[in-house]
C-alpha cells in the first residue's frame, strides 16, 4: 500500500511544467528583442543626426563659397577704375561657375544711376554695346517709369541665363530697394530671402545675393561716406534646388527629405511653424505627404536645425523613414536576439527542471523506503539491504544523469555556441574597417559568447568533470590541482602506476571520495599540507588522503548531521572494498580506502542480500 501511495505521490511531480517554461523563455526572448530593437533605433537616430549636421554644414559651406565668389567679383571693381564688359566676361569665364560653384546661374553687376544720369547713361550703353554683341540684346532700362535712383543690371555672365534681366532695374520693387539701401549703408551682403521669380525659367527656384561696390579712393568709414562712394553692386543668381540637391546627393542614405523655410533675420532658435506656411524648398515636392507629417509620425526620424544665410536664417527640417537607415542585418538582429534569448532560457529551464526533478525523485524514494523500514521490524535487515541497493541505484542514476546532461550540454550547446562565436568573429573581422559601430557591437557580442562558453564549461565540470573519461589518475591530478588553486593549500600526489584501469562506477566513486575528503579538509581541518596517494597492488587499488590539520575523534562520523565519512564508507562497501580512518585531535587525519580492480557497484548489495536471506 505504501509503495503504491508513493508512486501516486510521484506522478504529479513527473509532469514537467513545460507551459511555464515556454512562457518564461518567451518573455526573456521578447526582452532580448526589445533591447536589440531599441539599440538599433538609437544607433539609427545618432547616424541620422550626424548626417543632418553634415548636410547643414555642407549647405553653409556652399553659401559661404557663394559669398566668397561675390566678394571676389566686388574686389575686381574695387581694383579697377573701369571694368569693361569684356573684362567681366573673362573674369567670370575663368571662375568656371558650373564646375566650381554648382547651382550658380550667373554673376552680374548693377550700375547705380540717378534720374539725371538716366538718358545719357542709356544712350552710352546703346552706343558702346550695340545689340548682338557678346550675345547681349539691345539695351533698355526697364520696367519703365520715373524713379529717383536706378540699379540697372549692365553685366550678366553668362548672358544666356537671364537675357530678360539685361537692363532691368532691380530697385524698382520697394522691398528690394530697401534691402539694397541697407546693404549700401552697412557694406554687408544682402540676399533675397524668398525665391526670385524668373519668367524665362519658371521651373527654377531662383535666389539672389548682392554686395555693394564703392568707388576707388573714396572713404567708406561712415554711412554718409558709403552713400557718397556707392557706384553699384555685384550679385549672383543661383538655383536653390540645384544647390541643395547636390548636397543631399552626397549623403550615404537615400530618401532623406529636406524642407527649408526662411524665418527672417532675428531667429536664434527653431520656431513652431504653422502647417500652412510654404517652404522655400522641399526635396519631396510633388508628393502628397505634407512637410509637417514626418515630424508627427513614429515611422520617421526628424531633426530641425538653423542655417545662417548672410544675415537671414533658414529653418531646415530633415526627415527620413527609419527603415531606410536599417541594414539587412539590423532588420534581422532583433529576431536573432529573440531566438537566442528564448533558446538559452529554455535550455536553462530544462536543465534546472531536470536537476530538481532528479533530486526530488531520489528524496521521495528514500523517504518511502524509510517509512517501510520503520513499519516492519521483522523485515528490518532485508529492508536495510534494499535501502542500500536503492540508494546505490539512485546514486548511479544521478551520476549517469549528470554524465548525460554534461555530454548533451557539451555536444549541443557547446557546438552551437562555437558556431555562433565563429559567425560573430567573422562578422567582426568583415566590419572592422567599413562599419566601426557594427564592429564594436560584434566585438561586444563576441565577448558575451566567450563568457557564456566559460560558464557552460564550469557547469559541465560541476556536473561531471570530463577528465574522468581520461582515467582515475588524470581525474585525481585534476581534482588536486583544482583544490590547490581554490584553497592555496599545498597538496601532493603520489602514484605507483601511470594508468590504472577501473570501471566507470569505481573510478567515479574514488573521485567522489576524493572530492568529499578534500572538501572536509578545506572546511574543518585547518591544514597547511595535504598528501594524496594512489597505489595499485595486485588486484586492488588503494587511495589515502592525509593532512596535518587539527584532526578529529574516530567516532566523529557518528555525530548528528555528519554524513561525509558515512557516505565514503557506504560507497566503499558497495564496491566490496575497505575503509578506515587514522586520526587524533591535533595530529591530523588520514582516510584510507581500497577496492578490487574488478569492483562493480551493482553486485555487492545483491550478494549481501542473499547472505541475509540465507
C-alpha positions as a Python dict, from the first residue, in 0.01 Angstrom:
ca = {
    (1, 'X'): (0, 0, 0),
    (2, 'X'): (276, 243, 90),
    (3, 'X'): (460, 170, -230),
    (4, 'X'): (150, 237, -437),
    (5, 'X'): (85, 558, -248),
    (6, 'X'): (441, 667, -309),
    (7, 'X'): (406, 606, -683),
    (8, 'X'): (80, 802, -686),
    (9, 'X'): (252, 1082, -499),
    (10, 'X'): (533, 1088, -754),
    (11, 'X'): (308, 1101, -1058),
    (12, 'X'): (211, 1470, -1028),
    (13, 'X'): (578, 1564, -987),
    (14, 'X'): (667, 1385, -1308),
    (15, 'X'): (461, 1626, -1513),
    (16, 'X'): (706, 1895, -1629),
    (17, 'X'): (575, 2248, -1632),
    (18, 'X'): (662, 2299, -1998),
    (19, 'X'): (399, 2568, -2046),
    (20, 'X'): (550, 2776, -1765),
    (21, 'X'): (897, 2725, -1909),
    (22, 'X'): (776, 2821, -2254),
    (23, 'X'): (616, 3141, -2128),
    (24, 'X'): (921, 3241, -1924),
    (25, 'X'): (1153, 3171, -2218),
    (26, 'X'): (926, 3369, -2450),
    (27, 'X'): (935, 3663, -2208),
    (28, 'X'): (1315, 3652, -2197),
    (29, 'X'): (1324, 3636, -2577),
    (30, 'X'): (1093, 3937, -2601),
    (31, 'X'): (1318, 4131, -2363),
    (32, 'X'): (1614, 4048, -2587),
    (33, 'X'): (1409, 4156, -2890),
    (34, 'X'): (1311, 4488, -2732),
    (35, 'X'): (1668, 4559, -2619),
    (36, 'X'): (1808, 4487, -2967),
    (37, 'X'): (1536, 4696, -3137),
    (38, 'X'): (1596, 4988, -2901),
    (39, 'X'): (1972, 4969, -2955),
    (40, 'X'): (1930, 4966, -3334),
    (41, 'X'): (1686, 5258, -3324),
    (42, 'X'): (1923, 5462, -3105),
    (43, 'X'): (2211, 5394, -3343),
    (44, 'X'): (1994, 5489, -3640),
    (45, 'X'): (1888, 5812, -3466),
    (46, 'X'): (2250, 5903, -3390),
    (47, 'X'): (2351, 5826, -3751),
    (48, 'X'): (2065, 6038, -3885),
    (49, 'X'): (2153, 6333, -3658),
    (50, 'X'): (2516, 6316, -3774),
    (51, 'X'): (2404, 6307, -4138),
    (52, 'X'): (2173, 6604, -4082),
    (53, 'X'): (2453, 6803, -3917),
    (54, 'X'): (2688, 6721, -4204),
    (55, 'X'): (2425, 6828, -4458),
    (56, 'X'): (2372, 7156, -4273),
    (57, 'X'): (2747, 7220, -4270),
    (58, 'X'): (2765, 7143, -4643),
    (59, 'X'): (2485, 7391, -4717),
    (60, 'X'): (2651, 7658, -4501),
    (61, 'X'): (2984, 7589, -4675),
    (62, 'X'): (2814, 7622, -5015),
    (63, 'X'): (2653, 7951, -4912),
    (64, 'X'): (2990, 8075, -4785),
    (65, 'X'): (3154, 7983, -5116),
    (66, 'X'): (2887, 8188, -5293),
    (67, 'X'): (2963, 8481, -5062),
    (68, 'X'): (3336, 8443, -5136),
    (69, 'X'): (3256, 8444, -5508),
    (70, 'X'): (3061, 8766, -5458),
    (71, 'X'): (3345, 8931, -5265),
    (72, 'X'): (3589, 8831, -5537),
    (73, 'X'): (3372, 9000, -5801),
    (74, 'X'): (3346, 9312, -5584),
    (75, 'X'): (3725, 9316, -5550),
    (76, 'X'): (3750, 9323, -5931),
    (77, 'X'): (3559, 9653, -5943),
    (78, 'X'): (3745, 9797, -5644),
    (79, 'X'): (4080, 9723, -5809),
    (80, 'X'): (3997, 9891, -6144),
    (81, 'X'): (3867, 10236, -6220),
    (82, 'X'): (3657, 10097, -6501),
    (83, 'X'): (3574, 9734, -6570),
    (84, 'X'): (3453, 9666, -6922),
    (85, 'X'): (3203, 9401, -7014),
    (86, 'X'): (3479, 9202, -7187),
    (87, 'X'): (3691, 9205, -6869),
    (88, 'X'): (3391, 9098, -6663),
    (89, 'X'): (3317, 8821, -6912),
    (90, 'X'): (3675, 8685, -6897),
    (91, 'X'): (3671, 8703, -6517),
    (92, 'X'): (3351, 8500, -6491),
    (93, 'X'): (3464, 8253, -6758),
    (94, 'X'): (3784, 8184, -6564),
    (95, 'X'): (3580, 8118, -6250),
    (96, 'X'): (3410, 7819, -6425),
    (97, 'X'): (3083, 7859, -6232),
    (98, 'X'): (2930, 7529, -6342),
    (99, 'X'): (3225, 7323, -6215),
    (100, 'X'): (3336, 7516, -5906),
    (101, 'X'): (3007, 7669, -5789),
    (102, 'X'): (2720, 7427, -5863),
    (103, 'X'): (2384, 7599, -5860),
    (104, 'X'): (2514, 7949, -5952),
    (105, 'X'): (2332, 8059, -6268),
    (106, 'X'): (2506, 8391, -6328),
    (107, 'X'): (2729, 8661, -6185),
    (108, 'X'): (2610, 9018, -6256),
    (109, 'X'): (2685, 9382, -6194),
    (110, 'X'): (2423, 9656, -6140),
    (111, 'X'): (2523, 10022, -6202),
    (112, 'X'): (2378, 10290, -5974),
    (113, 'X'): (2219, 10560, -6196),
    (114, 'X'): (2041, 10876, -6083),
    (115, 'X'): (1736, 11017, -6257),
    (116, 'X'): (1952, 11297, -6408),
    (117, 'X'): (2202, 11046, -6549),
    (118, 'X'): (1931, 10820, -6691),
    (119, 'X'): (1915, 10949, -7057),
    (120, 'X'): (2289, 10986, -7107),
    (121, 'X'): (2364, 10650, -6942),
    (122, 'X'): (2113, 10463, -7158),
    (123, 'X'): (2242, 10629, -7475),
    (124, 'X'): (2604, 10549, -7386),
    (125, 'X'): (2523, 10183, -7324),
    (126, 'X'): (2348, 10154, -7656),
    (127, 'X'): (2640, 10319, -7830),
    (128, 'X'): (2920, 10123, -7660),
    (129, 'X'): (2738, 9788, -7657),
    (130, 'X'): (2514, 9750, -7961),
    (131, 'X'): (2261, 9468, -7985),
    (132, 'X'): (2404, 9125, -8062),
    (133, 'X'): (2749, 9196, -7931),
    (134, 'X'): (2870, 8918, -7699),
    (135, 'X'): (2522, 8765, -7714),
    (136, 'X'): (2356, 9058, -7535),
    (137, 'X'): (2024, 9200, -7662),
    (138, 'X'): (1957, 9569, -7718),
    (139, 'X'): (1996, 9772, -7402),
    (140, 'X'): (1691, 9935, -7247),
    (141, 'X'): (1620, 10018, -6886),
    (142, 'X'): (1304, 9851, -6760),
    (143, 'X'): (1050, 9849, -6614),
    (144, 'X'): (957, 10192, -6746),
    (145, 'X'): (862, 10477, -6519),
    (146, 'X'): (1039, 10768, -6347),
    (147, 'X'): (1230, 10694, -6026),
    (148, 'X'): (1490, 10885, -5824),
    (149, 'X'): (1753, 10613, -5847),
    (150, 'X'): (1806, 10313, -6068),
    (151, 'X'): (2015, 9999, -6007),
    (152, 'X'): (2048, 9870, -6360),
    (153, 'X'): (2188, 9528, -6447),
    (154, 'X'): (2452, 9605, -6711),
    (155, 'X'): (2675, 9292, -6690),
    (156, 'X'): (2530, 8940, -6671),
    (157, 'X'): (2753, 8642, -6725),
    (158, 'X'): (2661, 8411, -6878),
    (159, 'X'): (2405, 8630, -7050),
    (160, 'X'): (2211, 8326, -7174),
    (161, 'X'): (2100, 8251, -6818),
    (162, 'X'): (1891, 8571, -6791),
    (163, 'X'): (1865, 8772, -7115),
    (164, 'X'): (1538, 8927, -6996),
    (165, 'X'): (1718, 9076, -6695),
    (166, 'X'): (1961, 9280, -6907),
    (167, 'X'): (1887, 9645, -6833),
    (168, 'X'): (1649, 9554, -6552),
    (169, 'X'): (1621, 9800, -6263),
    (170, 'X'): (1640, 9572, -5960),
    (171, 'X'): (1543, 9860, -5728),
    (172, 'X'): (1208, 9904, -5900),
    (173, 'X'): (1048, 9686, -5631),
    (174, 'X'): (1028, 9872, -5296),
    (175, 'X'): (1133, 9573, -5082),
    (176, 'X'): (1441, 9511, -5294),
    (177, 'X'): (1524, 9881, -5299),
    (178, 'X'): (1510, 9885, -4919),
    (179, 'X'): (1736, 9577, -4895),
    (180, 'X'): (1985, 9737, -5140),
    (181, 'X'): (1987, 10059, -4937),
    (182, 'X'): (2057, 9867, -4614),
    (183, 'X'): (2336, 9674, -4785),
    (184, 'X'): (2484, 10001, -4922),
    (185, 'X'): (2480, 10165, -4580),
    (186, 'X'): (2625, 9862, -4396),
    (187, 'X'): (2856, 9730, -4673),
    (188, 'X'): (2722, 9381, -4594),
    (189, 'X'): (2585, 9116, -4827),
    (190, 'X'): (2211, 9125, -4883),
    (191, 'X'): (2003, 8835, -5007),
    (192, 'X'): (1656, 8796, -5146),
    (193, 'X'): (1538, 8566, -4865),
    (194, 'X'): (1250, 8442, -5078),
    (195, 'X'): (1269, 8294, -5431),
    (196, 'X'): (1308, 8544, -5712),
    (197, 'X'): (1053, 8495, -5996),
    (198, 'X'): (1213, 8409, -6330),
    (199, 'X'): (973, 8440, -6621),
    (200, 'X'): (1205, 8271, -6868),
    (201, 'X'): (1278, 7974, -6640),
    (202, 'X'): (982, 7926, -6403),
    (203, 'X'): (1091, 7572, -6308),
    (204, 'X'): (1390, 7706, -6113),
    (205, 'X'): (1388, 7836, -5755),
    (206, 'X'): (1598, 8147, -5810),
    (207, 'X'): (1774, 8316, -5517),
    (208, 'X'): (1992, 8628, -5526),
    (209, 'X'): (2278, 8773, -5321),
    (210, 'X'): (2427, 9120, -5365),
    (211, 'X'): (2728, 9311, -5231),
    (212, 'X'): (2776, 9689, -5272),
    (213, 'X'): (3070, 9829, -5471),
    (214, 'X'): (3229, 10164, -5380),
    (215, 'X'): (3440, 10398, -5591),
    (216, 'X'): (3816, 10370, -5569),
    (217, 'X'): (3988, 10616, -5339),
    (218, 'X'): (3679, 10736, -5157),
    (219, 'X'): (3641, 10682, -4779),
    (220, 'X'): (3375, 10437, -4655),
    (221, 'X'): (3401, 10471, -4281),
    (222, 'X'): (3061, 10628, -4216),
    (223, 'X'): (2717, 10582, -4363),
    (224, 'X'): (2733, 10920, -4540),
    (225, 'X'): (3071, 10835, -4689),
    (226, 'X'): (2947, 10496, -4810),
    (227, 'X'): (2644, 10657, -4972),
    (228, 'X'): (2864, 10910, -5149),
    (229, 'X'): (3111, 10643, -5268),
    (230, 'X'): (2847, 10391, -5378),
    (231, 'X'): (2863, 10316, -5752),
    (232, 'X'): (2669, 9989, -5781),
    (233, 'X'): (2657, 9630, -5664),
    (234, 'X'): (2765, 9285, -5777),
    (235, 'X'): (2531, 8994, -5739),
    (236, 'X'): (2483, 8630, -5811),
    (237, 'X'): (2174, 8440, -5904),
    (238, 'X'): (2164, 8075, -5804),
    (239, 'X'): (1918, 7789, -5820),
    (240, 'X'): (1834, 7681, -5465),
    (241, 'X'): (1710, 7341, -5583),
    (242, 'X'): (2036, 7257, -5760),
    (243, 'X'): (2247, 7370, -5465),
    (244, 'X'): (2055, 7170, -5204),
    (245, 'X'): (2006, 6859, -5417),
    (246, 'X'): (2382, 6840, -5477),
    (247, 'X'): (2425, 6844, -5101),
    (248, 'X'): (2166, 6568, -5049),
    (249, 'X'): (2324, 6359, -5324),
    (250, 'X'): (2645, 6337, -5120),
    (251, 'X'): (2458, 6178, -4826),
    (252, 'X'): (2513, 5800, -4792),
    (253, 'X'): (2146, 5746, -4701),
    (254, 'X'): (1886, 5795, -4973),
    (255, 'X'): (1530, 5924, -4942),
    (256, 'X'): (1622, 6192, -4688),
    (257, 'X'): (1366, 6471, -4711),
    (258, 'X'): (1481, 6831, -4655),
    (259, 'X'): (1240, 7123, -4620),
    (260, 'X'): (1370, 7482, -4591),
    (261, 'X'): (1187, 7787, -4452),
    (262, 'X'): (1304, 8146, -4443),
    (263, 'X'): (1221, 8266, -4088),
    (264, 'X'): (1377, 8614, -4105),
    (265, 'X'): (1694, 8772, -3971),
    (266, 'X'): (1629, 8764, -3597),
    (267, 'X'): (1563, 8395, -3518),
    (268, 'X'): (1808, 8219, -3288),
    (269, 'X'): (1611, 7903, -3208),
    (270, 'X'): (1382, 7685, -3425),
    (271, 'X'): (1027, 7816, -3450),
    (272, 'X'): (699, 7627, -3429),
    (273, 'X'): (585, 7689, -3785),
    (274, 'X'): (218, 7680, -3887),
    (275, 'X'): (114, 7398, -4118),
    (276, 'X'): (3, 7639, -4391),
    (277, 'X'): (345, 7801, -4421),
    (278, 'X'): (503, 7737, -4760),
    (279, 'X'): (869, 7632, -4768),
    (280, 'X'): (1124, 7787, -5000),
    (281, 'X'): (1250, 7436, -5077),
    (282, 'X'): (1113, 7086, -5036),
    (283, 'X'): (1308, 6789, -5170),
    (284, 'X'): (985, 6587, -5174),
    (285, 'X'): (786, 6849, -5363),
    (286, 'X'): (509, 6690, -5565),
    (287, 'X'): (434, 6420, -5310),
    (288, 'X'): (103, 6413, -5130),
    (289, 'X'): (262, 6399, -4784),
    (290, 'X'): (271, 6749, -4625),
    (291, 'X'): (603, 6878, -4492),
    (292, 'X'): (494, 6853, -4127),
    (293, 'X'): (377, 6490, -4142),
    (294, 'X'): (718, 6314, -4079),
    (295, 'X'): (767, 6502, -3752),
    (296, 'X'): (441, 6363, -3610),
    (297, 'X'): (480, 6003, -3728),
    (298, 'X'): (650, 5723, -3536),
    (299, 'X'): (777, 5572, -3862),
    (300, 'X'): (1007, 5869, -3929),
    (301, 'X'): (1309, 6033, -3770),
    (302, 'X'): (1323, 6412, -3795),
    (303, 'X'): (1567, 6683, -3697),
    (304, 'X'): (1522, 7063, -3705),
    (305, 'X'): (1825, 7290, -3745),
    (306, 'X'): (1900, 7655, -3826),
    (307, 'X'): (2120, 7759, -4122),
    (308, 'X'): (2282, 8104, -4134),
    (309, 'X'): (2240, 8269, -4474),
    (310, 'X'): (2418, 8606, -4480),
    (311, 'X'): (2201, 8786, -4228),
    (312, 'X'): (1893, 8572, -4272),
    (313, 'X'): (1808, 8240, -4110),
    (314, 'X'): (1676, 7927, -4276),
    (315, 'X'): (1499, 7664, -4068),
    (316, 'X'): (1582, 7319, -4206),
    (317, 'X'): (1365, 7015, -4135),
    (318, 'X'): (1540, 6682, -4212),
    (319, 'X'): (1330, 6365, -4210),
    (320, 'X'): (1372, 6003, -4320),
    (321, 'X'): (1195, 5675, -4275),
    (322, 'X'): (1353, 5458, -4007),
    (323, 'X'): (1358, 5158, -4241),
    (324, 'X'): (1583, 5349, -4484),
    (325, 'X'): (1853, 5367, -4213),
    (326, 'X'): (1842, 4997, -4128),
    (327, 'X'): (2067, 4741, -4296),
    (328, 'X'): (1954, 4388, -4364),
    (329, 'X'): (2142, 4274, -4056),
    (330, 'X'): (1971, 4541, -3844),
    (331, 'X'): (1632, 4413, -3956),
    (332, 'X'): (1730, 4054, -3871),
    (333, 'X'): (1914, 4123, -3544),
    (334, 'X'): (1608, 4166, -3311),
    (335, 'X'): (1465, 3833, -3427),
    (336, 'X'): (1804, 3670, -3379),
    (337, 'X'): (1819, 3816, -3027),
    (338, 'X'): (1469, 3683, -2958),
    (339, 'X'): (1572, 3336, -3077),
    (340, 'X'): (1891, 3338, -2869),
    (341, 'X'): (1709, 3459, -2557),
    (342, 'X'): (1427, 3208, -2597),
    (343, 'X'): (1662, 2916, -2668),
    (344, 'X'): (1900, 3000, -2382),
    (345, 'X'): (1619, 3044, -2130),
    (346, 'X'): (1452, 2722, -2245),
    (347, 'X'): (1777, 2528, -2212),
    (348, 'X'): (1843, 2664, -1865),
    (349, 'X'): (1486, 2590, -1758),
    (350, 'X'): (1518, 2234, -1889),
    (351, 'X'): (1850, 2190, -1709),
    (352, 'X'): (1723, 2319, -1373),
    (353, 'X'): (1398, 2129, -1405),
    (354, 'X'): (1585, 1807, -1478),
    (355, 'X'): (1821, 1854, -1182),
    (356, 'X'): (1538, 1949, -946),
    (357, 'X'): (1318, 1659, -1054),
    (358, 'X'): (1604, 1409, -1020),
    (359, 'X'): (1683, 1525, -667),
    (360, 'X'): (1315, 1529, -575),
    (361, 'X'): (1263, 1175, -701),
    (362, 'X'): (1565, 1048, -507),
    (363, 'X'): (1446, 1213, -183),
    (364, 'X'): (1095, 1077, -227),
    (365, 'X'): (1226, 726, -289),
    (366, 'X'): (1445, 741, 24),
    (367, 'X'): (1156, 867, 238),
    (368, 'X'): (933, 587, 113),
    (369, 'X'): (1194, 324, 196),
    (370, 'X'): (1246, 476, 542),
    (371, 'X'): (875, 459, 625),
    (372, 'X'): (858, 99, 508),
    (373, 'X'): (1157, 0, 723),
    (374, 'X'): (1003, 159, 1035),
    (375, 'X'): (670, -15, 970),
    (376, 'X'): (819, -366, 960),
    (377, 'X'): (1064, -473, 1230),
    (378, 'X'): (1062, -831, 1102),
    (379, 'X'): (1198, -729, 763),
    (380, 'X'): (1447, -483, 912),
    (381, 'X'): (1762, -650, 781),
    (382, 'X'): (1617, -714, 435),
    (383, 'X'): (1475, -364, 414),
    (384, 'X'): (1814, -227, 518),
    (385, 'X'): (1976, -403, 227),
    (386, 'X'): (1704, -289, -11),
    (387, 'X'): (1751, 69, 102),
    (388, 'X'): (2125, 41, 41),
    (389, 'X'): (2060, -104, -304),
    (390, 'X'): (1810, 169, -387),
    (391, 'X'): (2048, 436, -258),
    (392, 'X'): (2321, 291, -475),
    (393, 'X'): (2085, 278, -768),
    (394, 'X'): (1978, 638, -708),
    (395, 'X'): (2341, 746, -686),
    (396, 'X'): (2416, 558, -1005),
    (397, 'X'): (2118, 722, -1176),
    (398, 'X'): (2234, 1061, -1053),
    (399, 'X'): (2583, 1005, -1186),
    (400, 'X'): (2452, 879, -1518),
    (401, 'X'): (2213, 1171, -1537),
    (402, 'X'): (2493, 1414, -1465),
    (403, 'X'): (2706, 1245, -1726),
    (404, 'X'): (2426, 1258, -1982),
    (405, 'X'): (2342, 1622, -1911),
    (406, 'X'): (2710, 1721, -1921),
    (407, 'X'): (2754, 1538, -2253),
    (408, 'X'): (2441, 1694, -2404),
    (409, 'X'): (2548, 2042, -2293),
    (410, 'X'): (2894, 1983, -2436),
    (411, 'X'): (2772, 1834, -2766),
    (412, 'X'): (2468, 2053, -2836),
    (413, 'X'): (2500, 2383, -2655),
    (414, 'X'): (2880, 2384, -2677),
    (415, 'X'): (2877, 2330, -3054),
    (416, 'X'): (2604, 2589, -3105),
    (417, 'X'): (2800, 2844, -2902),
    (418, 'X'): (3115, 2762, -3101),
    (419, 'X'): (2934, 2812, -3433),
    (420, 'X'): (2783, 3135, -3302),
    (421, 'X'): (3127, 3256, -3192),
    (422, 'X'): (3276, 3179, -3536),
    (423, 'X'): (2994, 3373, -3703),
    (424, 'X'): (3037, 3665, -3465),
    (425, 'X'): (3414, 3663, -3518),
    (426, 'X'): (3368, 3662, -3897),
    (427, 'X'): (3122, 3948, -3868),
    (428, 'X'): (3365, 4145, -3650),
    (429, 'X'): (3651, 4084, -3897),
    (430, 'X'): (3447, 4187, -4201),
    (431, 'X'): (3310, 4503, -4044),
    (432, 'X'): (3635, 4621, -3886),
    (433, 'X'): (3707, 4888, -4149),
    (434, 'X'): (3376, 4974, -4312),
    (435, 'X'): (3135, 4962, -4020),
    (436, 'X'): (3310, 5064, -3695),
    (437, 'X'): (2986, 5083, -3493),
    (438, 'X'): (2870, 4744, -3612),
    (439, 'X'): (3221, 4611, -3546),
    (440, 'X'): (3206, 4738, -3186),
    (441, 'X'): (2872, 4569, -3135),
    (442, 'X'): (3001, 4246, -3292),
    (443, 'X'): (3306, 4256, -3059),
    (444, 'X'): (3077, 4304, -2760),
    (445, 'X'): (2866, 4007, -2873),
    (446, 'X'): (3186, 3801, -2912),
    (447, 'X'): (3288, 3881, -2553),
    (448, 'X'): (2945, 3779, -2427),
    (449, 'X'): (2970, 3448, -2615),
    (450, 'X'): (3313, 3381, -2459),
    (451, 'X'): (3171, 3445, -2111),
    (452, 'X'): (2882, 3207, -2188),
    (453, 'X'): (3123, 2937, -2311),
    (454, 'X'): (3323, 2972, -1990),
    (455, 'X'): (3005, 2939, -1783),
    (456, 'X'): (2898, 2630, -1979),
    (457, 'X'): (3237, 2469, -1917),
    (458, 'X'): (3205, 2539, -1546),
    (459, 'X'): (2856, 2384, -1541),
    (460, 'X'): (2985, 2073, -1719),
    (461, 'X'): (3270, 2034, -1471),
    (462, 'X'): (3027, 2077, -1179),
    (463, 'X'): (2801, 1805, -1320),
    (464, 'X'): (3070, 1555, -1412),
    (465, 'X'): (3427, 1652, -1499),
    (466, 'X'): (3521, 1532, -1845),
    (467, 'X'): (3864, 1445, -1712),
    (468, 'X'): (3707, 1126, -1566),
    (469, 'X'): (3695, 992, -1922),
    (470, 'X'): (4078, 1003, -1925),
    (471, 'X'): (4110, 768, -1626),
    (472, 'X'): (4123, 783, -1249),
    (473, 'X'): (4487, 903, -1248),
    (474, 'X'): (4410, 1211, -1457),
    (475, 'X'): (4093, 1278, -1255),
    (476, 'X'): (4283, 1267, -924),
    (477, 'X'): (4554, 1500, -1054),
    (478, 'X'): (4297, 1744, -1190),
    (479, 'X'): (4096, 1750, -865),
    (480, 'X'): (4413, 1806, -660),
    (481, 'X'): (4514, 2091, -891),
    (482, 'X'): (4170, 2249, -855),
    (483, 'X'): (4188, 2211, -476),
    (484, 'X'): (4533, 2367, -467),
    (485, 'X'): (4419, 2655, -689),
    (486, 'X'): (4099, 2716, -493),
    (487, 'X'): (4235, 2694, -136),
    (488, 'X'): (4607, 2769, -169),
    (489, 'X'): (4691, 2464, 46),
    (490, 'X'): (4996, 2265, -61),
    (491, 'X'): (4882, 1931, -197),
    (492, 'X'): (5099, 1648, -333),
    (493, 'X'): (5001, 1345, -540),
    (494, 'X'): (5190, 1015, -522),
    (495, 'X'): (5111, 741, -777),
    (496, 'X'): (5259, 396, -817),
    (497, 'X'): (5127, 337, -1170),
    (498, 'X'): (5074, 577, -1457),
    (499, 'X'): (4749, 426, -1575),
    (500, 'X'): (4507, 232, -1355),
    (501, 'X'): (4215, 76, -1543),
    (502, 'X'): (3889, 76, -1343),
    (503, 'X'): (3522, 56, -1428),
    (504, 'X'): (3340, 383, -1473),
    (505, 'X'): (3147, 332, -1147),
    (506, 'X'): (3457, 253, -949),
    (507, 'X'): (3651, 549, -1091),
    (508, 'X'): (3358, 779, -1020),
    (509, 'X'): (3330, 653, -663),
    (510, 'X'): (3701, 712, -593),
    (511, 'X'): (3675, 1058, -748),
    (512, 'X'): (3374, 1149, -532),
    (513, 'X'): (3550, 1018, -222),
    (514, 'X'): (3848, 1238, -304),
    (515, 'X'): (3616, 1535, -356),
    (516, 'X'): (3443, 1477, -20),
    (517, 'X'): (3771, 1432, 166),
    (518, 'X'): (3928, 1747, 22),
    (519, 'X'): (3609, 1938, 95),
    (520, 'X'): (3623, 1827, 460),
    (521, 'X'): (3989, 1929, 483),
    (522, 'X'): (3923, 2276, 340),
    (523, 'X'): (3625, 2334, 570),
    (524, 'X'): (3730, 2177, 901),
    (525, 'X'): (4095, 2064, 914),
    (526, 'X'): (4283, 2399, 907),
    (527, 'X'): (4562, 2209, 734),
    (528, 'X'): (4861, 2356, 552),
    (529, 'X'): (4970, 2040, 367),
    (530, 'X'): (4778, 1753, 210),
    (531, 'X'): (4913, 1432, 57),
    (532, 'X'): (4717, 1202, -175),
    (533, 'X'): (4845, 852, -258),
    (534, 'X'): (4704, 631, -533),
    (535, 'X'): (4851, 281, -548),
    (536, 'X'): (4783, -41, -734),
    (537, 'X'): (4873, -365, -563),
    (538, 'X'): (4793, -685, -749),
    (539, 'X'): (4415, -696, -783),
    (540, 'X'): (4328, -396, -560),
    (541, 'X'): (4355, -23, -579),
    (542, 'X'): (4410, 185, -266),
    (543, 'X'): (4388, 557, -208),
    (544, 'X'): (4475, 761, 101),
    (545, 'X'): (4421, 1129, 180),
    (546, 'X'): (4629, 1270, 467),
    (547, 'X'): (4654, 1618, 616),
    (548, 'X'): (4840, 1789, 902),
    (549, 'X'): (4534, 1964, 1038),
    (550, 'X'): (4359, 1963, 1373),
    (551, 'X'): (4238, 1603, 1338),
    (552, 'X'): (3919, 1455, 1480),
    (553, 'X'): (3795, 1182, 1705),
    (554, 'X'): (3747, 841, 1543),
    (555, 'X'): (3380, 832, 1644),
    (556, 'X'): (3321, 1173, 1485),
    (557, 'X'): (3145, 1007, 1193),
    (558, 'X'): (2853, 920, 1422),
    (559, 'X'): (2772, 1281, 1501),
    (560, 'X'): (2423, 1404, 1416),
    (561, 'X'): (2422, 1562, 1070),
    (562, 'X'): (2769, 1427, 975),
    (563, 'X'): (2728, 1231, 652),
    (564, 'X'): (3057, 1290, 470),
    (565, 'X'): (3250, 997, 619),
    (566, 'X'): (2938, 783, 622),
    (567, 'X'): (2893, 845, 251),
    (568, 'X'): (3254, 745, 186),
    (569, 'X'): (3210, 426, 386),
    (570, 'X'): (2890, 335, 201),
    (571, 'X'): (3047, 390, -138),
    (572, 'X'): (3335, 158, -48),
    (573, 'X'): (3102, -112, 89),
    (574, 'X'): (2902, -106, -233),
    (575, 'X'): (3223, -175, -422),
    (576, 'X'): (3328, -455, -185),
    (577, 'X'): (3624, -259, -55),
    (578, 'X'): (3759, -148, 282),
    (579, 'X'): (3765, 187, 457),
    (580, 'X'): (3931, 310, 776),
    (581, 'X'): (4045, 637, 934),
    (582, 'X'): (4356, 728, 1132),
    (583, 'X'): (4312, 1043, 1336),
    (584, 'X'): (4355, 1204, 1673),
    (585, 'X'): (4297, 1560, 1792),
    (586, 'X'): (4589, 1785, 1689),
    (587, 'X'): (4771, 1513, 1487),
    (588, 'X'): (4597, 1540, 1151),
    (589, 'X'): (4380, 1286, 978),
    (590, 'X'): (4423, 1008, 719),
    (591, 'X'): (4147, 844, 516),
    (592, 'X'): (4233, 505, 361),
    (593, 'X'): (4018, 324, 104),
    (594, 'X'): (4084, 19, -113),
    (595, 'X'): (3867, -153, -373),
    (596, 'X'): (3913, -453, -604),
    (597, 'X'): (4016, -376, -960),
    (598, 'X'): (3710, -561, -1086),
    (599, 'X'): (3469, -389, -842),
    (600, 'X'): (3110, -345, -963),
    (601, 'X'): (2869, -140, -755),
    (602, 'X'): (2568, -344, -871),
    (603, 'X'): (2684, -685, -743),
    (604, 'X'): (2770, -644, -377),
    (605, 'X'): (2424, -541, -247),
    (606, 'X'): (2274, -847, -408),
    (607, 'X'): (2540, -1070, -254),
    (608, 'X'): (2476, -926, 92),
    (609, 'X'): (2101, -964, 44),
    (610, 'X'): (2144, -1331, -50),
    (611, 'X'): (2354, -1389, 261),
    (612, 'X'): (2093, -1216, 476),
    (613, 'X'): (1816, -1434, 332),
    (614, 'X'): (2025, -1744, 395),
}
